[in-house]
Each structure stands twice: as C-alpha cells, then as structure tokens.
C-alpha cells in the first residue's frame, strides 16, 4: 500500500483507534474486537509493551486486511524502527520536525501532534500529511477545530483526545478528516471482563456516526 493509498484509507474510514494496553495479549484482544466491528485501521502506541514487535506481528497477520501504524512516536529513530517493523503511518502527540522529514524520505504517512495555530501551521509546512490536534477536548472540542479550520482550511486535521460517541460527529462536521479515538472505543475494562462484544458494537456505532455526519 503506497503513501497516497494509506492517507486515503485513513480518511475513508474516518475512525482511528488509539491502541493502548498493558500487554500484547490485551492489545490483540481489543484489536480483534474492533476489527470484528468493521474498523480496520489501528494506531499501536509505543506505550504498549513490546510495541515494535507487536506492530511487526500485526503487519504480517493483517497484511491485506488492516492498516497498522505506530503512535506516540517521539523521534526519527523510533519512527525508523516502527517503519522497519511494518508500520504504514507514524503518529506523534507532539511536533518533531526530524520525524516528519524522515517519514517523508521513506514515503510514509506522518501525523505529528500540534495544538496552537502556529504549531499546526509549522507541522503542515514541514511536510505533515495530517496534523493531530491533541488534546482536542481540552481546547474546546469541535468548536476549537472549527475555529482553526476557518483561517487554515487547507490543513488536514485529525482531532484526538476526548473523542467519544457523543462528540465524533461534531468533529467531522467541524472539518476533521477523521477522528482518533482512545478509551471510549479501546475499552480495556471490557476486555478484562470478557465483554469484547460491547467493543465490537461500539466500533460499528462509530462507523455509522461518521457515515451519517458526511451525508
């Protein structure tokens, strides 16, 4: 899958699950539950134990079935390891110019984190494919995103942080290309209580919300 196809897939799906878990097994179980619900893109954060190894395993298992990327990538060296493991996109909670440059050299989709208009514009001008607005809810949620899009309509924004079933559609309506979703979808407690079916159901609801918001 080339860079353009990866970017298009992220936008088409509209939901980017942020996978944080206390173990590889827990991560596998929550990913399987979300995938069963119809979402086939996953951001594996570097906070998951053995994250790079997990990315490699997932990339091989879901080679033609799901898009695997890396999150919480803080520098170019970490990005290199993730890309070598099979990550098709790189996401960070912060802005690191060297990481953007490296991903562009490797023709890998890169999504740095930014919050203020200056940071967002700096990230975009440095070559970001998308800019992760994080933490979105802390700045006012969808209304903040809409305010940013007014003077910067050309920048592709993906809000993360506080996105839920109640707010996802508002973010899409405000101009988000997609939304990054954490605990509201990646429900580790449900996994621990053997309620994976509830996660599957939530995944389906998110997809439906995005479809309806775009109509």
N, CA, C and O of each residue as an XYZ file, in Angstrom:
860
protein
N       0.844     -1.188      0.000
C       0.000      0.000      0.000
C       0.885      1.246      0.000
O       1.679      1.434      0.922
N       0.761      2.098     -1.018
C       1.608      3.277     -1.065
C       1.082      4.394     -0.158
O       0.008      4.284      0.434
N       1.853      5.450     -0.069
C       1.524      6.541      0.852
C       0.167      7.165      0.557
O      -0.606      7.431      1.477
N      -0.128      7.400     -0.711
C      -1.403      8.004     -1.079
C      -2.572      7.107     -0.685
O      -3.590      7.588     -0.187
N      -2.426      5.817     -0.908
C      -3.487      4.868     -0.573
C      -3.724      4.808      0.934
O      -4.861      4.695      1.391
N      -2.637      4.885      1.698
C      -2.749      4.872      3.158
C      -3.499      6.109      3.640
O      -4.392      6.003      4.480
N      -3.148      7.273      3.119
C      -3.820      8.516      3.504
C      -5.298      8.468      3.140
O      -6.151      8.893      3.919
N      -5.595      7.953      1.962
C      -6.981      7.849      1.525
C      -7.770      6.898      2.420
O      -8.931      7.155      2.740
N      -7.133      5.801      2.819
C      -7.795      4.818      3.684
C      -8.142      5.428      5.037
O      -9.221      5.181      5.576
N      -7.238      6.216      5.579
C      -7.490      6.861      6.866
C      -8.713      7.772      6.774
O      -9.572      7.765      7.655
N      -8.780      8.551      5.702
C      -9.908      9.468      5.521
C     -11.205      8.702      5.265
O     -12.240      9.028      5.846
N     -11.158      7.705      4.418
C     -12.356      6.938      4.085
C     -12.962      6.272      5.321
O     -14.178      6.294      5.515
N     -12.109      5.684      6.145
C     -12.605      5.009      7.347
C     -13.089      6.028      8.370
O     -14.152      5.857      8.967
N     -12.321      7.074      8.570
C     -12.757      8.161      9.444
C     -12.557      7.935     10.923
O     -12.705      8.861     11.720
N     -12.223      6.716     11.299
C     -12.009      6.379     12.710
C     -10.625      5.770     12.860
O     -10.265      4.833     12.148
N      -9.851      6.315     13.797
C      -8.503      5.823     14.031
C      -8.385      5.392     15.495
O      -8.167      6.233     16.367
N      -8.527      4.096     15.774
C      -8.429      3.625     17.155
C      -7.004      3.761     17.694
O      -6.043      3.338     17.052
N      -6.886      4.348     18.864
C      -5.590      4.530     19.508
C      -5.416      3.391     20.511
O      -6.036      3.389     21.574
N      -4.567      2.427     20.164
C      -4.433      1.223     20.983
C      -3.403      1.407     22.078
O      -2.201      1.487     21.820
N      -3.895      1.475     23.307
C      -3.044      1.450     24.490
C      -3.477      0.248     25.309
O      -4.673      0.041     25.515
N      -2.534     -0.540     25.775
C      -2.860     -1.742     26.532
C      -1.697     -2.080     27.451
O      -0.583     -1.592     27.258
N      -1.954     -2.913     28.447
C      -0.920     -3.268     29.422
C      -0.099     -4.473     28.998
O       0.901     -4.806     29.634
N      -0.528     -5.137     27.909
C       0.204     -6.300     27.431
C      -0.102     -6.537     25.952
O      -1.074     -6.001     25.418
N       0.736     -7.344     25.295
C       0.493     -7.691     23.905
C      -0.826     -8.430     23.760
O      -1.596     -8.172     22.835
N      -1.080     -9.349     24.681
C      -2.312    -10.141     24.621
C      -3.541     -9.258     24.700
O      -4.499     -9.442     23.950
N      -3.509     -8.301     25.607
C      -4.636     -7.388     25.761
C      -4.834     -6.568     24.494
O      -5.965     -6.322     24.073
N      -3.732     -6.147     23.890
C      -3.799     -5.378     22.644
C      -4.411     -6.222     21.520
O      -5.274     -5.748     20.782
N      -3.967     -7.448     21.400
C      -4.512     -8.344     20.369
C      -6.018     -8.496     20.524
O      -6.764     -8.423     19.547
N      -6.456     -8.706     21.755
C      -7.881     -8.960     22.013
C      -8.743     -7.745     21.679
O      -9.823     -7.888     21.106
N      -8.269     -6.555     22.035
C      -9.064     -5.360     21.745
C      -9.055     -5.058     20.249
O     -10.055     -4.589     19.704
N      -7.939     -5.324     19.588
C      -7.864     -5.128     18.138
C      -8.817     -6.076     17.417
O      -9.532     -5.664     16.504
N      -8.830     -7.326     17.819
C      -9.742     -8.297     17.202
C     -11.202     -7.869     17.370
O     -12.003     -8.001     16.445
N     -11.538     -7.358     18.553
C     -12.910     -6.926     18.819
C     -13.298     -5.736     17.944
O     -14.408     -5.687     17.413
N     -12.386     -4.780     17.796
C     -12.660     -3.594     16.975
C     -12.750     -3.975     15.499
O     -13.618     -3.488     14.774
N     -11.847     -4.848     15.063
C     -11.838     -5.270     13.662
C     -13.128     -6.013     13.310
O     -13.659     -5.859     12.210
N     -13.615     -6.802     14.229
C     -14.884     -7.513     14.008
C     -16.021     -6.516     13.800
O     -16.988     -6.804     13.094
N     -15.899     -5.342     14.418
C     -16.915     -4.300     14.274
C     -16.806     -3.511     12.985
O     -17.647     -2.654     12.712
N     -15.778     -3.786     12.182
C     -15.677     -3.159     10.868
C     -14.580     -2.132     10.688
O     -14.366     -1.650      9.576
N     -13.877     -1.784     11.761
C     -12.773     -0.820     11.643
C     -11.479     -1.589     11.403
O     -11.160     -2.521     12.140
N     -10.734     -1.195     10.366
C      -9.532     -1.952     10.016
C      -8.288     -1.072      9.910
O      -7.425     -1.288      9.060
N      -8.217     -0.075     10.793
C      -7.023      0.757     10.941
C      -6.688      0.811     12.428
O      -7.578      0.970     13.263
N      -5.397      0.678     12.759
C      -5.014      0.667     14.161
C      -3.713      1.421     14.404
O      -2.716      1.207     13.715
N      -3.743      2.303     15.393
C      -2.553      3.019     15.827
C      -2.027      2.323     17.078
O      -2.646      2.404     18.139
N      -0.899      1.645     16.962
C      -0.296      0.952     18.097
C       0.673      1.906     18.774
O       1.699      2.264     18.195
N       0.360      2.317     19.982
C       1.200      3.306     20.660
C       2.458      2.657     21.239
O       2.467      1.479     21.594
N       3.501      3.450     21.320
C       4.766      2.964     21.853
C       4.695      2.674     23.347
O       5.651      2.149     23.919
N       3.586      3.006     23.982
C       3.425      2.705     25.406
C       2.992      1.259     25.644
O       3.025      0.784     26.779
N       2.589      0.559     24.591
C       2.250     -0.863     24.719
C       3.545     -1.653     24.875
O       4.484     -1.424     24.112
N       3.631     -2.572     25.835
C       4.854     -3.373     25.977
C       5.223     -4.071     24.666
O       4.362     -4.645     23.998
N       6.494     -4.019     24.306
C       6.990     -4.656     23.074
C       6.233     -4.161     21.845
O       5.882     -4.945     20.963
N       5.987     -2.862     21.797
C       5.151     -2.281     20.740
C       5.687     -2.553     19.340
O       4.921     -2.899     18.441
N       6.981     -2.403     19.148
C       7.551     -2.602     17.802
C       7.372     -4.050     17.365
O       7.030     -4.316     16.212
N       7.598     -4.968     18.268
C       7.398     -6.384     17.973
C       5.935     -6.668     17.651
O       5.633     -7.458     16.756
N       5.031     -6.025     18.379
C       3.602     -6.197     18.143
C       3.217     -5.667     16.764
O       2.433     -6.294     16.052
N       3.765     -4.518     16.390
C       3.495     -3.948     15.067
C       3.925     -4.934     13.978
O       3.207     -5.140     12.999
N       5.083     -5.530     14.155
C       5.583     -6.493     13.162
C       4.644     -7.690     13.031
O       4.346     -8.130     11.921
N       4.183     -8.209     14.154
C       3.276     -9.353     14.135
C       1.938     -9.000     13.482
O       1.406     -9.762     12.674
N       1.411     -7.842     13.843
C       0.126     -7.406     13.293
C       0.232     -7.142     11.792
O      -0.660     -7.504     11.025
N       1.334     -6.507     11.380
C       1.524     -6.192      9.965
C       1.568     -7.457      9.121
O       1.070     -7.478      7.996
N       2.158     -8.498      9.660
C       2.237     -9.766      8.935
C       0.891    -10.484      8.924
O       0.472    -11.021      7.898
N       0.222    -10.487     10.066
C      -1.059    -11.192     10.149
C      -2.136    -10.506      9.310
O      -2.915    -11.169      8.626
N      -2.175     -9.176      9.368
C      -3.242     -8.440      8.684
C      -2.743     -7.729      7.424
O      -3.243     -6.660      7.073
N      -1.783     -8.306      6.762
C      -1.141     -7.657      5.614
C      -2.132     -7.062      4.622
O      -1.948     -5.935      4.164
N      -3.171     -7.803      4.291
C      -4.156     -7.330      3.311
C      -5.526     -7.070      3.933
O      -6.511     -6.856      3.225
N      -5.574     -7.091      5.258
C      -6.857     -6.972      5.943
C      -6.982     -5.725      6.808
O      -8.093     -5.286      7.104
N      -5.871     -5.161      7.209
C      -5.919     -3.996      8.109
C      -4.669     -3.150      7.937
O      -3.621     -3.631      7.504
N      -4.808     -1.878      8.288
C      -3.719     -0.910      8.184
C      -3.141     -0.703      9.580
O      -3.842     -0.272     10.496
N      -1.859     -1.015      9.731
C      -1.205     -0.918     11.034
C      -0.211      0.245     11.039
O       0.643      0.357     10.159
N      -0.341      1.101     12.042
C       0.575      2.223     12.180
C       1.078      2.328     13.602
O       0.667      1.563     14.475
N       1.969      3.276     13.833
C       2.564      3.466     15.155
C       2.192      4.823     15.730
O       2.126      5.817     15.007
N       1.952      4.855     17.025
C       1.606      6.100     17.702
C       2.546      6.389     18.867
O       3.321      5.528     19.283
N       2.468      7.602     19.382
C       3.365      8.063     20.453
C       4.816      7.896     20.028
O       5.672      7.513     20.825
N       5.078      8.188     18.762
C       6.433      8.124     18.218
C       7.067      9.498     18.409
O       6.606     10.482     17.831
N       8.113      9.567     19.211
C       8.645     10.856     19.638
C       9.868     11.343     18.875
O      10.253     12.505     19.005
N      10.492     10.462     18.074
C      11.694     10.879     17.354
C      11.877     10.034     16.100
O      11.198      9.025     15.910
N      12.804     10.459     15.249
C      13.022      9.787     13.968
C      13.550      8.370     14.141
O      13.210      7.483     13.358
N      14.375      8.147     15.156
C      14.921      6.805     15.381
C      13.815      5.814     15.716
O      13.826      4.682     15.235
N      12.865      6.236     16.537
C      11.730      5.371     16.863
C      10.868      5.136     15.627
O      10.366      4.033     15.410
N      10.703      6.173     14.826
C       9.934      6.040     13.584
C      10.583      5.008     12.670
O       9.895      4.192     12.057
N      11.904      5.048     12.583
C      12.647      4.105     11.746
C      12.362      2.662     12.173
O      12.101      1.806     11.328
N      12.410      2.396     13.464
C      12.160      1.047     13.967
C      10.734      0.592     13.651
O      10.508     -0.561     13.283
N       9.792      1.496     13.796
C       8.389      1.153     13.535
C       8.145      0.875     12.051
O       7.426     -0.058     11.693
N       8.746      1.687     11.205
C       8.584      1.512      9.755
C       9.217      0.200      9.309
O       8.653     -0.514      8.479
N      10.382     -0.116      9.856
C      11.038     -1.381      9.525
C      10.202     -2.570      9.984
O      10.266     -3.646      9.389
N       9.417     -2.376     11.041
C       8.553     -3.443     11.547
C       7.278     -3.600     10.709
O       6.573     -4.603     10.819
N       6.994     -2.597      9.872
C       5.827     -2.698      9.009
C       4.776     -1.629      9.187
O       3.716     -1.701      8.565
N       5.044     -0.627     10.030
C       4.076      0.460     10.235
C       3.884      1.254      8.945
O       4.854      1.608      8.274
N       2.621      1.530      8.603
C       2.304      2.255      7.377
C       2.043      3.736      7.624
O       1.906      4.509      6.676
N       1.974      4.132      8.880
C       1.851      5.543      9.225
C       2.457      5.767     10.599
O       2.520      4.857     11.426
N       2.900      6.994     10.824
C       3.556      7.369     12.076
C       2.818      8.553     12.688
O       2.578      9.561     12.023
N       2.462      8.419     13.962
C       1.726      9.464     14.670
C       2.463      9.846     15.948
O       3.034      8.994     16.630
N       2.442     11.138     16.260
C       3.081     11.618     17.476
C       2.145     12.564     18.220
O       1.313     13.221     17.595
N       2.266     12.645     19.546
C       1.461     13.608     20.298
C       2.046     15.016     20.228
O       1.430     15.980     20.683
N       3.250     15.119     19.649
C       3.944     16.406     19.624
C       4.597     16.618     18.261
O       4.565     15.744     17.394
N       5.185     17.786     18.095
C       5.793     18.174     16.826
C       7.304     17.976     16.865
O       8.007     18.601     17.658
N       7.789     17.093     15.990
C       9.212     16.857     15.848
C       9.551     16.906     14.365
O       9.199     15.998     13.611
N      10.228     17.957     13.952
C      10.499     18.191     12.532
C      11.318     17.068     11.901
O      11.052     16.672     10.766
N      12.304     16.557     12.621
C      13.149     15.490     12.078
C      12.341     14.233     11.767
O      12.623     13.537     10.792
N      11.347     13.943     12.587
C      10.499     12.779     12.335
C       9.690     12.970     11.062
O       9.531     12.037     10.274
N       9.181     14.173     10.864
C       8.431     14.472      9.635
C       9.330     14.300      8.418
O       8.933     13.675      7.435
N      10.525     14.846      8.480
C      11.468     14.743      7.361
C      11.800     13.284      7.056
O      11.831     12.877      5.895
N      12.043     12.510      8.092
C      12.406     11.106      7.903
C      11.263     10.329      7.240
O      11.485      9.556      6.308
N      10.054     10.543      7.727
C       8.902      9.836      7.157
C       8.674     10.230      5.703
O       8.309      9.393      4.878
N       8.888     11.492      5.397
C       8.750     11.938      4.007
C       9.793     11.280      3.111
O       9.497     10.914      1.974
N      10.995     11.134      3.614
C      12.054     10.461      2.857
C      11.691      9.005      2.582
O      12.010      8.468      1.521
N      11.029      8.377      3.537
C      10.646      6.974      3.408
C       9.272      6.798      2.750
O       8.801      5.678      2.555
N       8.641      7.932      2.413
C       7.306      7.928      1.796
C       6.283      7.211      2.671
O       5.524      6.356      2.214
N       6.293      7.594      3.947
C       5.365      7.061      4.942
C       4.494      8.195      5.464
O       4.998      9.279      5.757
N       3.205      7.958      5.583
C       2.288      8.964      6.121
C       2.710      9.345      7.538
O       2.961      8.480      8.378
N       2.784     10.652      7.791
C       3.190     11.130      9.109
C       2.174     12.136      9.640
O       1.701     13.016      8.920
N       1.857     11.978     10.920
C       0.841     12.808     11.556
C       1.362     13.315     12.904
O       1.126     12.683     13.933
N       2.066     14.445     12.907
C       2.563     14.997     14.166
C       1.438     15.631     14.972
O       0.405     16.024     14.430
N       1.658     15.721     16.261
C       0.688     16.371     17.116
C       0.969     17.857     17.238
O       2.125     18.280     17.263
N      -0.083     18.641     17.312
C       0.051     20.093     17.480
C      -1.234     20.611     18.097
O      -2.257     19.928     18.077
N      -1.185     21.817     18.644
C      -2.380     22.342     19.303
C      -2.692     23.784     18.904
O      -3.836     24.103     18.583
N      -1.705     24.637     18.922
C      -1.945     26.039     18.588
C      -1.893     26.246     17.071
O      -1.333     25.415     16.356
N      -2.469     27.340     16.575
C      -2.381     27.625     15.136
C      -0.937     27.644     14.625
O      -0.657     27.160     13.529
N      -0.034     28.199     15.416
C       1.374     28.253     14.999
C       1.965     26.855     14.871
O       2.635     26.548     13.885
N       1.720     26.016     15.857
C       2.226     24.638     15.812
C       1.623     23.877     14.635
O       2.334     23.163     13.928
N       0.331     24.024     14.426
C      -0.361     23.319     13.352
C       0.196     23.728     11.991
O       0.452     22.879     11.137
N       0.380     25.025     11.795
C       0.912     25.519     10.525
C       2.371     25.089     10.336
O       2.782     24.753      9.226
N       3.142     25.102     11.408
C       4.535     24.668     11.341
C       4.625     23.202     10.935
O       5.460     22.834     10.109
N       3.772     22.369     11.512
C       3.755     20.947     11.192
C       3.396     20.721      9.729
O       4.017     19.910      9.042
N       2.381     21.451      9.261
C       1.933     21.302      7.876
C       3.013     21.756      6.893
O       3.283     21.073      5.905
N       3.615     22.883      7.158
C       4.648     23.404      6.273
C       5.903     22.527      6.262
O       6.677     22.542      5.305
N       6.088     21.770      7.333
C       7.244     20.866      7.416
C       7.023     19.582      6.627
O       7.954     18.802      6.423
N       5.777     19.363      6.181
C       5.509     18.190      5.356
C       4.581     17.157      5.946
O       4.526     16.030      5.453
N       3.842     17.511      7.001
C       2.897     16.561      7.588
C       1.782     16.234      6.599
O       1.338     17.100      5.844
N       1.334     14.984      6.607
C       0.209     14.573      5.760
C      -1.123     14.918      6.439
O      -2.101     15.272      5.781
N      -1.131     14.808      7.742
C      -2.242     15.226      8.593
C      -1.622     15.850      9.834
O      -0.459     15.592     10.146
N      -2.388     16.664     10.539
C      -1.936     17.180     11.828
C      -2.901     16.681     12.890
O      -4.112     16.884     12.797
N      -2.349     16.031     13.890
C      -3.138     15.521     15.006
C      -3.359     16.660     16.007
O      -2.410     17.133     16.631
N      -4.594     17.090     16.157
C      -4.911     18.149     17.116
C      -5.114     17.484     18.472
O      -6.120     16.818     18.712
N      -4.144     17.678     19.345
C      -4.153     16.958     20.625
C      -3.640     17.848     21.758
O      -2.642     18.549     21.590
N      -4.314     17.825     22.908
C      -5.585     17.145     23.206
C      -6.777     18.024     22.804
O      -6.956     19.118     23.340
N      -7.562     17.552     21.888
C      -8.630     18.355     21.290
C      -9.686     18.811     22.287
O     -10.104     19.968     22.262
N     -10.115     17.920     23.155
C     -11.194     18.269     24.083
C     -10.776     19.340     25.081
O     -11.605     20.129     25.536
N      -9.500     19.366     25.419
C      -9.009     20.331     26.400
C      -9.067     21.764     25.887
O      -9.015     22.715     26.667
N      -9.177     21.910     24.557
C      -9.209     23.246     23.954
C     -10.611     23.653     23.492
O     -10.783     24.678     22.832
N     -11.600     22.845     23.843
C     -12.963     23.207     23.476
C     -13.610     22.280     22.468
O     -14.733     22.520     22.025
N     -12.900     21.219     22.105
C     -13.508     20.210     21.236
C     -13.752     20.685     19.814
O     -12.915     21.358     19.214
N     -14.921     20.319     19.284
C     -15.248     20.602     17.886
C     -15.259     22.096     17.572
O     -14.902     22.497     16.464
N     -15.662     22.914     18.528
C     -15.705     24.361     18.273
C     -14.302     24.914     18.045
O     -14.113     25.826     17.240
N     -13.323     24.361     18.751
C     -11.929     24.788     18.552
C     -11.446     24.378     17.166
O     -10.797     25.159     16.470
N     -11.766     23.144     16.770
C     -11.355     22.664     15.457
C     -11.955     23.533     14.352
O     -11.276     23.883     13.387
N     -13.209     23.870     14.503
C     -13.884     24.718     13.520
C     -13.212     26.085     13.427
O     -13.081     26.650     12.341
N     -12.791     26.603     14.565
C     -12.110     27.897     14.596
C     -10.764     27.829     13.880
O     -10.361     28.782     13.213
N     -10.073     26.704     14.021
C      -8.783     26.515     13.356
C      -8.967     26.383     11.849
O      -8.187     26.933     11.071
N     -10.001     25.652     11.442
C     -10.231     25.409     10.015
C     -10.603     26.684      9.260
O     -10.370     26.781      8.055
N     -11.174     27.653      9.956
C     -11.599     28.891      9.279
C     -10.437     29.594      8.578
O     -10.551     29.900      7.391
N      -9.320     29.862      9.267
C      -8.193     30.513      8.587
C      -7.245     29.529      7.908
O      -6.422     29.922      7.081
N      -7.363     28.249      8.259
C      -6.444     27.235      7.720
C      -7.227     26.072      7.097
O      -7.047     24.925      7.508
N      -8.085     26.348      6.121
C      -8.962     25.310      5.561
C      -8.225     24.216      4.801
O      -8.761     23.124      4.615
N      -7.004     24.499      4.362
C      -6.248     23.532      3.558
C      -5.528     22.475      4.395
O      -5.055     21.474      3.857
N      -5.446     22.690      5.689
C      -4.711     21.755      6.543
C      -5.625     20.614      6.992
O      -6.730     20.844      7.482
N      -5.148     19.394      6.818
C      -5.930     18.202      7.162
C      -5.738     17.867      8.638
O      -4.651     17.484      9.071
N      -6.814     18.021      9.393
C      -6.750     17.862     10.844
C      -7.444     16.589     11.311
O      -8.505     16.220     10.806
N      -6.827     15.928     12.282
C      -7.427     14.750     12.911
C      -7.379     14.946     14.426
O      -6.330     14.751     15.041
N      -8.503     15.330     15.032
C      -8.534     15.561     16.469
C      -8.468     14.253     17.261
O      -9.042     13.239     16.865
N      -7.765     14.303     18.371
C      -7.626     13.154     19.266
C      -7.604     13.679     20.696
O      -7.096     14.765     20.973
N      -8.166     12.882     21.590
C      -8.196     13.298     22.988
C      -9.585     13.750     23.372
O      -9.977     14.881     23.086
N     -10.331     12.872     24.021
C     -11.688     13.211     24.424
C     -12.750     12.950     23.374
O     -13.907     13.326     23.562
N     -12.380     12.316     22.275
C     -13.381     11.983     21.254
C     -14.235     10.822     21.759
O     -13.715      9.836     22.280
N     -15.545     10.952     21.599
C     -16.470      9.920     22.070
C     -17.623      9.778     21.095
O     -17.704     10.499     20.100
N     -18.514      8.843     21.387
C     -19.697      8.680     20.542
C     -20.545      9.950     20.535
O     -21.265     10.212     19.572
N     -20.461     10.733     21.597
C     -21.241     11.965     21.688
C     -20.628     13.111     20.880
O     -21.334     14.030     20.465
N     -19.313     13.052     20.659
C     -18.635     14.186     20.024
C     -18.080     13.899     18.628
O     -17.746     14.835     17.902
N     -17.977     12.646     18.241
C     -17.332     12.278     16.968
C     -17.962     12.980     15.771
O     -17.253     13.540     14.934
N     -19.273     12.953     15.687
C     -19.955     13.575     14.551
C     -19.718     15.077     14.516
O     -19.584     15.659     13.440
N     -19.665     15.708     15.683
C     -19.404     17.155     15.751
C     -18.031     17.491     15.170
O     -17.870     18.493     14.473
N     -17.049     16.645     15.462
C     -15.706     16.872     14.926
C     -15.688     16.731     13.403
O     -15.052     17.526     12.712
N     -16.380     15.732     12.888
C     -16.451     15.536     11.436
C     -17.141     16.743     10.787
O     -16.685     17.250      9.762
N     -18.216     17.184     11.379
C     -18.941     18.348     10.861
C     -18.110     19.625     10.936
O     -18.314     20.556     10.157
N     -17.172     19.658     11.881
C     -16.306     20.838     12.048
C     -15.151     20.850     11.047
O     -14.409     21.828     10.957
N     -15.005     19.754     10.294
C     -13.968     19.723      9.269
C     -12.862     18.708      9.461
O     -11.884     18.715      8.714
N     -12.997     17.827     10.453
C     -11.975     16.803     10.674
C     -11.949     15.799      9.529
O     -13.000     15.407      9.023
N     -10.763     15.384      9.122
C     -10.608     14.347      8.095
C     -10.995     12.983      8.663
O     -11.514     12.119      7.956
N     -10.732     12.815      9.948
C     -11.031     11.589     10.685
C     -10.899     11.948     12.161
O     -10.535     13.076     12.493
N     -11.189     11.006     13.041
C     -11.021     11.257     14.475
C     -10.226     10.114     15.096
O     -10.418      8.947     14.757
N      -9.329     10.476     16.014
C      -8.598      9.471     16.771
C      -9.376      9.171     18.040
O      -9.731     10.080     18.791
N      -9.637      7.895     18.275
C     -10.471      7.513     19.417
C      -9.712      6.585     20.355
O      -9.185      5.552     19.941
N      -9.666      6.971     21.619
C      -8.980      6.168     22.618
C      -9.914      5.330     23.452
O     -10.574      4.425     22.942
N      -9.972      5.633     24.745
C     -10.648      4.782     25.715
C     -12.130      4.557     25.442
O     -12.674      3.529     25.845
N     -12.792      5.484     24.776
C     -14.221      5.303     24.517
C     -14.487      4.117     23.593
O     -15.572      3.537     23.615
N     -13.495      3.761     22.786
C     -13.598      2.589     21.900
C     -12.678      1.476     22.362
O     -13.071      0.310     22.407
N     -11.450      1.841     22.706
C     -10.461      0.854     23.153
C     -10.692      0.591     24.644
O      -9.914      1.022     25.494
N     -11.757     -0.113     24.933
C     -12.232     -0.323     26.308
C     -11.548     -1.542     26.930
O     -12.022     -2.669     26.786
N     -10.448     -1.309     27.612
C      -9.679     -2.417     28.187
C     -10.429     -3.116     29.314
O     -10.245     -4.313     29.539
N     -11.276     -2.368     30.025
C     -12.051     -2.984     31.092
C     -13.007     -4.022     30.522
O     -13.211     -5.083     31.111
N     -13.589     -3.704     29.373
C     -14.490     -4.664     28.722
C     -13.734     -5.929     28.333
O     -14.267     -7.033     28.444
N     -12.501     -5.771     27.880
C     -11.670     -6.934     27.534
C     -11.405     -7.775     28.771
O     -11.513     -9.001     28.733
N     -11.060     -7.119     29.855
C     -10.745     -7.837     31.101
C     -11.957     -8.539     31.677
O     -11.829     -9.515     32.417
N     -13.137     -8.037     31.335
C     -14.381     -8.648     31.822
C     -15.031     -9.548     30.779
O     -16.187     -9.948     30.913
N     -14.257     -9.862     29.730
C     -14.733    -10.739     28.652
C     -15.999    -10.208     27.987
O     -16.921    -10.969     27.695
N     -16.039     -8.896     27.749
C     -17.172     -8.273     27.064
C     -16.720     -7.661     25.733
O     -17.050     -6.521     25.406
N     -15.968     -8.440     24.994
C     -15.441     -7.949     23.722
C     -16.557     -7.552     22.761
O     -16.377     -6.687     21.904
N     -17.706     -8.196     22.916
C     -18.831     -7.890     22.019
C     -19.289     -6.441     22.159
O     -19.799     -5.862     21.200
N     -19.115     -5.853     23.334
C     -19.517     -4.457     23.528
C     -18.589     -3.525     22.736
O     -19.029     -2.493     22.228
N     -17.314     -3.890     22.633
C     -16.351     -3.108     21.844
C     -16.697     -3.219     20.362
O     -16.662     -2.230     19.630
N     -17.026     -4.414     19.938
C     -17.421     -4.638     18.545
C     -18.630     -3.780     18.185
O     -18.686     -3.182     17.110
N     -19.587     -3.731     19.091
C     -20.786     -2.928     18.857
C     -20.450     -1.441     18.789
O     -20.991     -0.718     17.953
N     -19.561     -0.986     19.664
C     -19.164      0.419     19.673
C     -18.442      0.797     18.378
O     -18.642      1.889     17.846
N     -17.609     -0.104     17.880
C     -16.905      0.145     16.616
C     -17.897      0.381     15.492
O     -17.720      1.290     14.680
N     -18.929     -0.428     15.444
C     -19.961     -0.265     14.426
C     -20.687      1.061     14.549
O     -21.020      1.689     13.544
N     -20.930      1.487     15.778
C     -21.613      2.761     16.016
C     -20.764      3.939     15.530
O     -21.285      4.895     14.956
N     -19.456      3.858     15.765
C     -18.563      4.930     15.307
C     -18.575      5.047     13.788
O     -18.647      6.151     13.248
N     -18.505      3.926     13.109
C     -18.533      3.948     11.646
C     -19.833      4.555     11.136
O     -19.832      5.317     10.170
N     -20.920      4.222     11.773
C     -22.227      4.741     11.357
C     -22.309      6.247     11.606
O     -22.861      6.984     10.789
N     -21.765      6.698     12.722
C     -21.770      8.132     13.026
C     -21.004      8.915     11.973
O     -21.447      9.980     11.542
N     -19.864      8.397     11.559
C     -19.060      9.082     10.551
C     -19.796      9.106      9.216
O     -19.808     10.135      8.540
N     -20.402      8.006      8.832
C     -21.162      7.949      7.572
C     -22.291      8.969      7.585
O     -22.480      9.705      6.616
N     -23.026      9.014      8.661
C     -24.154      9.934      8.761
C     -23.694     11.392      8.757
O     -24.333     12.245      8.142
N     -22.589     11.673      9.443
C     -22.075     13.042      9.527
C     -21.619     13.546      8.160
O     -21.650     14.749      7.899
N     -21.200     12.641      7.298
C     -20.699     13.031      5.982
C     -21.791     13.095      4.913
O     -21.520     13.492      3.780
N     -22.980     12.721      5.249
C     -24.081     12.723      4.271
C     -24.569     14.159      3.985
O     -25.488     14.352      3.188
